[in-house]
Amino acid sequence: MKRSNQQIRRASLVFKALAHPHRLRIACLLIDNGPMSQKQLVEELALPQSTVARLLEPLRATGLVVALRQGTEVSLSVPGEMLSQILDSMCVWFEDKAAREAKEDEMATGSAQ
């Protein structure tokens, strides 16, 4: 599939939003736990509210995280399954990479003896 320049720019913004460890942790928390309030994220991450609010900005701007107001409460969530699937694929890729490297190390050590 050929990707347009616009698709590439959009993808780079998504990857940039996920590049910060705390933002990636927020996305994982929302995927694993379902909708959470900003207060719950503050407690879970042990970060100041202002820091969590700032970390959420790029996630919300790219649509990776959405907010749903229910009365006075705002619930944050990850829409759909796409982000979960991307993160799962990355985890599998890293596990496969680690297994390949371990096998290569084992073969190199075995041939050196």
C-alpha positions as CSV (number, residue, x, y, z in Angstrom):
1,M,0.0,0.0,0.0
2,K,1.4,3.3,-1.0
3,R,1.1,6.0,1.6
4,S,0.5,9.7,0.9
5,N,2.5,12.5,2.4
6,Q,-0.5,13.5,4.4
7,Q,-0.8,9.9,5.8
8,I,2.9,9.9,6.7
9,R,2.6,13.3,8.5
10,R,-0.4,12.1,10.5
11,A,1.4,8.8,11.4
12,S,4.5,10.8,12.5
13,L,2.3,12.9,14.8
14,V,0.8,9.7,16.4
15,F,4.3,8.2,16.9
16,K,5.6,11.5,18.3
17,A,2.6,11.6,20.8
18,L,3.5,8.1,21.9
19,A,7.2,8.7,22.1
20,H,7.2,10.1,25.6
21,P,7.2,7.3,28.2
22,H,4.6,8.9,30.4
23,R,2.2,9.4,27.4
24,L,2.7,5.8,26.4
25,R,2.0,4.8,30.0
26,I,-1.2,6.8,29.9
27,A,-2.3,5.1,26.7
28,C,-1.5,1.7,28.2
29,L,-3.4,2.5,31.4
30,L,-6.5,3.5,29.5
31,I,-6.3,0.4,27.2
32,D,-5.8,-1.9,30.2
33,N,-8.2,-0.3,32.6
34,G,-10.8,1.2,30.4
35,P,-12.0,4.8,30.9
36,M,-10.4,6.8,33.7
37,S,-10.6,10.3,35.1
38,Q,-7.7,12.6,35.0
39,K,-7.6,12.4,38.8
40,Q,-7.2,8.6,38.6
41,L,-4.4,9.1,36.1
42,V,-2.7,11.6,38.4
43,E,-2.9,9.0,41.3
44,E,-1.7,6.1,39.2
45,L,1.2,8.0,37.6
46,A,2.1,9.9,40.8
47,L,2.6,13.1,38.8
48,P,1.2,16.5,39.4
49,Q,-2.2,17.3,37.8
50,S,-0.7,20.0,35.6
51,T,1.9,17.5,34.3
52,V,-0.8,14.9,33.4
53,A,-2.9,17.6,31.7
54,R,0.1,18.6,29.6
55,L,0.9,15.0,28.8
56,L,-2.7,14.4,27.6
57,E,-2.7,17.3,25.2
58,P,-0.9,15.6,22.3
59,L,-2.8,12.3,22.9
60,R,-6.1,14.2,22.6
61,A,-4.9,16.3,19.7
62,T,-4.1,13.2,17.6
63,G,-7.4,11.4,18.7
64,L,-5.5,8.7,20.5
65,V,-7.4,9.7,23.7
66,V,-10.9,11.1,23.8
67,A,-12.8,12.7,26.6
68,L,-16.4,12.1,27.5
69,R,-18.1,14.5,29.9
70,Q,-20.7,12.9,32.1
71,G,-22.2,15.7,34.3
72,T,-19.2,17.2,36.1
73,E,-17.0,14.2,35.5
74,V,-14.7,13.8,32.4
75,S,-13.8,10.3,31.5
76,L,-10.8,9.7,29.3
77,S,-10.5,6.6,27.0
78,V,-8.8,5.2,24.0
79,P,-11.3,4.9,21.1
80,G,-11.5,1.6,19.2
81,E,-9.0,-1.2,19.1
82,M,-6.3,0.2,16.7
83,L,-3.9,1.6,19.3
84,S,-4.1,-1.6,21.4
85,Q,-3.4,-3.7,18.3
86,I,-0.4,-1.4,17.4
87,L,1.0,-1.7,20.9
88,D,0.4,-5.5,21.0
89,S,2.2,-5.8,17.6
90,M,5.2,-3.8,18.9
91,C,5.4,-6.1,22.0
92,V,5.4,-9.2,19.8
93,W,8.0,-7.6,17.5
94,F,10.3,-6.9,20.5
95,E,9.8,-10.4,21.9
96,D,10.7,-11.9,18.5
97,K,13.7,-9.6,18.2
98,A,15.0,-10.6,21.7
99,A,14.5,-14.3,20.9
100,R,16.4,-13.9,17.6
101,E,19.2,-12.0,19.3
102,A,19.4,-14.7,22.0
103,K,19.6,-17.4,19.4
104,E,22.3,-15.5,17.5
105,D,24.3,-15.1,20.7
106,E,23.9,-18.8,21.5
107,M,25.1,-19.8,18.0
108,A,28.0,-17.4,18.2
109,T,29.0,-18.7,21.6
110,G,28.6,-22.3,20.4
111,S,30.8,-21.8,17.4
112,A,33.5,-20.0,19.4
113,Q,34.0,-23.1,21.6
